[in-house]
Amino acid sequence: MEEGVGSMLSSMKKTFGFPDRDLRTYSPLTLAYIGDSIYDLVIRTLVVESGNCPPQKLHKKASSLVKAQAQAEMIERLLPFLTEEEQQIYRRGRNAKSYTMAKNATMHDYRKATGLEAVMGYLYLKDETERLLELVKIGLDGAAAQEDACKSTKDTERENEHEI
């Protein structure tokens, strides 16, 4: 049995007697609904596992990664790595007509984030935990590289200021 989120889903199916369902019949917003929670759980786990610190610092770090803008940036990094099936789920989620919107996001970012969440939900319900985690890692590695690039640019600017 696979460890992690997949084993939790398998255990829940067994414990509660969930029948097998055709995931293609799920609406993209239903996939995004569960995907939002799964993505949040993965990010919170990563943040907690990175070190013990006060809850407000944990929340700040996790929030910076789960907000719609960060998810929109992540899906842009992930698009070249998605399978055709995952791209189709992403497009369905992105194009779904939602009647709500994140308070601090553009509609464009919100729709992209919904598409990412639909992919996360789909992979979770398909019990493809390794693939879900692989995509999150790719997306976060890309974000870290961008952050490092920004830091090195700022450091270079500071060094240049001191030389003058």
QUIRAHU-V795201 format. One record per residue. N is the residue number from 1. RES is the residue in three letters. PHI is phi as a letter, one per 30 degrees, with the letter a starting at -180 (none if undefined). Layout:
# QUIRAHU-V795201
n=[N | N]
res=[RES | RES]
phi=[PHI | PHI]
This chain:
# QUIRAHU-V795201
n=[1 | 2 | 3 | 4 | 5 | 6 | 7 | 8 | 9 | 10 | 11 | 12 | 13 | 14 | 15 | 16 | 17 | 18 | 19 | 20 | 21 | 22 | 23 | 24 | 25 | 26 | 27 | 28 | 29 | 30 | 31 | 32 | 33 | 34 | 35 | 36 | 37 | 38 | 39 | 40 | 41 | 42 | 43 | 44 | 45 | 46 | 47 | 48 | 49 | 50 | 51 | 52 | 53 | 54 | 55 | 56 | 57 | 58 | 59 | 60 | 61 | 62 | 63 | 64 | 65 | 66 | 67 | 68 | 69 | 70 | 71 | 72 | 73 | 74 | 75 | 76 | 77 | 78 | 79 | 80 | 81 | 82 | 83 | 84 | 85 | 86 | 87 | 88 | 89 | 90 | 91 | 92 | 93 | 94 | 95 | 96 | 97 | 98 | 99 | 100 | 101 | 102 | 103 | 104 | 105 | 106 | 107 | 108 | 109 | 110 | 111 | 112 | 113 | 114 | 115 | 116 | 117 | 118 | 119 | 120 | 121 | 122 | 123 | 124 | 125 | 126 | 127 | 128 | 129 | 130 | 131 | 132 | 133 | 134 | 135 | 136 | 137 | 138 | 139 | 140 | 141 | 142 | 143 | 144 | 145 | 146 | 147 | 148 | 149 | 150 | 151 | 152 | 153 | 154 | 155 | 156 | 157 | 158 | 159 | 160 | 161 | 162 | 163 | 164]
res=[MET | GLU | GLU | GLY | VAL | GLY | SER | MET | LEU | SER | SER | MET | LYS | LYS | THR | PHE | GLY | PHE | PRO | ASP | ARG | ASP | LEU | ARG | THR | TYR | SER | PRO | LEU | THR | LEU | ALA | TYR | ILE | GLY | ASP | SER | ILE | TYR | ASP | LEU | VAL | ILE | ARG | THR | LEU | VAL | VAL | GLU | SER | GLY | ASN | CYS | PRO | PRO | GLN | LYS | LEU | HIS | LYS | LYS | ALA | SER | SER | LEU | VAL | LYS | ALA | GLN | ALA | GLN | ALA | GLU | MET | ILE | GLU | ARG | LEU | LEU | PRO | PHE | LEU | THR | GLU | GLU | GLU | GLN | GLN | ILE | TYR | ARG | ARG | GLY | ARG | ASN | ALA | LYS | SER | TYR | THR | MET | ALA | LYS | ASN | ALA | THR | MET | HIS | ASP | TYR | ARG | LYS | ALA | THR | GLY | LEU | GLU | ALA | VAL | MET | GLY | TYR | LEU | TYR | LEU | LYS | ASP | GLU | THR | GLU | ARG | LEU | LEU | GLU | LEU | VAL | LYS | ILE | GLY | LEU | ASP | GLY | ALA | ALA | ALA | GLN | GLU | ASP | ALA | CYS | LYS | SER | THR | LYS | ASP | THR | GLU | ARG | GLU | ASN | GLU | HIS | GLU | ILE]
phi=[none | d | d | j | e | e | d | d | d | e | d | d | d | d | d | c | i | d | d | d | b | d | d | d | d | d | d | d | d | d | d | d | e | d | d | e | d | d | d | d | d | d | d | d | d | d | d | d | d | d | l | d | a | e | e | d | d | d | d | d | d | d | d | d | c | c | d | e | d | d | d | d | d | d | d | d | d | d | e | d | c | d | d | e | d | d | d | d | d | e | d | d | d | d | d | d | d | c | c | b | a | d | d | c | b | d | d | d | d | d | d | d | d | d | d | d | d | d | d | d | d | d | d | d | d | d | i | c | d | d | d | e | d | e | d | d | d | e | d | d | d | d | d | d | d | d | d | d | d | d | d | d | d | d | d | d | d | d | d | d | d | d | d | d]
